[in-house]
């Protein structure tokens, strides 16, 4: 794993940052948690790539609050292309 930031998908909409922090802290130091509200996913940044890999390996597919977690290495944000809707 290259980075230390993880994408965490298939979250219950009731999950909060504290709960994710506690879950991931079992595998190392959690630096930051960001949940995208109303979307069912979020991001967890671990202290280093080794801890991120350890958490990913341990938690992928496990059930958390009734849903199976999907965890991948987070990709860097991509620049959005501007769409031109003008008609000629």
C-alpha positions in Angstrom: 0.0 0.0 0.0 1.4 3.4 -1.0 -0.6 5.8 1.2 -2.1 5.8 4.6 -5.6 7.0 3.7 -8.4 4.4 3.3 -11.8 4.6 1.6 -14.4 2.9 3.8 -17.6 2.0 2.0 -21.0 0.4 2.7 -21.3 2.3 6.0 -24.6 2.5 7.9 -25.9 6.1 7.7 -25.9 6.1 11.5 -22.1 5.6 11.9 -20.2 8.5 13.3 -16.5 9.5 13.3 -16.0 8.4 16.9 -17.2 4.9 16.1 -14.9 4.6 13.1 -12.0 5.9 15.1 -12.5 3.3 17.8 -12.8 0.5 15.2 -9.7 1.4 13.2 -7.6 2.3 16.4 -7.3 -1.4 17.0 -4.9 -1.5 14.1 -2.8 1.6 14.7 -3.0 5.4 15.2 -5.9 7.0 13.5 -5.0 10.5 12.3 -8.3 11.6 10.8 -11.8 10.4 10.0 -14.1 12.0 7.5 -17.6 10.6 6.9 -19.5 11.8 3.9 -23.0 12.3 5.4 -25.9 10.7 3.6 -23.7 8.8 1.2 -22.7 5.7 3.2 -18.9 6.1 2.9 -16.0 7.9 4.4 -12.2 8.1 4.7 -9.9 7.0 7.5 -6.3 8.2 7.6 -3.9 6.1 9.5 -0.4 7.1 10.8 1.4 5.2 8.2 0.9 2.8 5.2 1.7 -0.3 7.2 -1.1 0.4 9.7 -3.5 1.2 6.9 -2.7 -2.1 5.2 -3.2 -3.9 8.5 -6.6 -2.3 9.1 -7.6 -3.0 5.5 -6.7 -6.7 5.7 -8.4 -7.1 9.1 -11.6 -5.2 8.4 -12.5 -5.7 4.7 -15.7 -7.7 4.5 -16.3 -7.7 8.3 -19.7 -6.7 9.5 -20.0 -3.3 11.3 -23.4 -2.1 12.5 -25.2 -4.7 10.2 -23.3 -4.0 7.0 -20.2 -5.6 5.4 -17.4 -3.0 5.2 -15.7 -2.4 1.9 -12.2 -0.9 2.4 -9.7 0.2 -0.3 -6.8 2.5 -0.5 -8.2 6.0 -1.1 -7.4 7.5 -4.5 -6.3 11.1 -4.9 -9.1 13.4 -5.9 -9.4 13.9 -9.6 -10.0 17.2 -11.2 -13.5 17.4 -12.6 -13.9 18.2 -16.2 -16.1 21.2 -17.0 -19.0 20.4 -19.2 -20.1 22.9 -21.7 -23.8 22.6 -22.3 -24.1 25.5 -24.8 -25.7 24.6 -28.1 -24.3 25.9 -31.4 
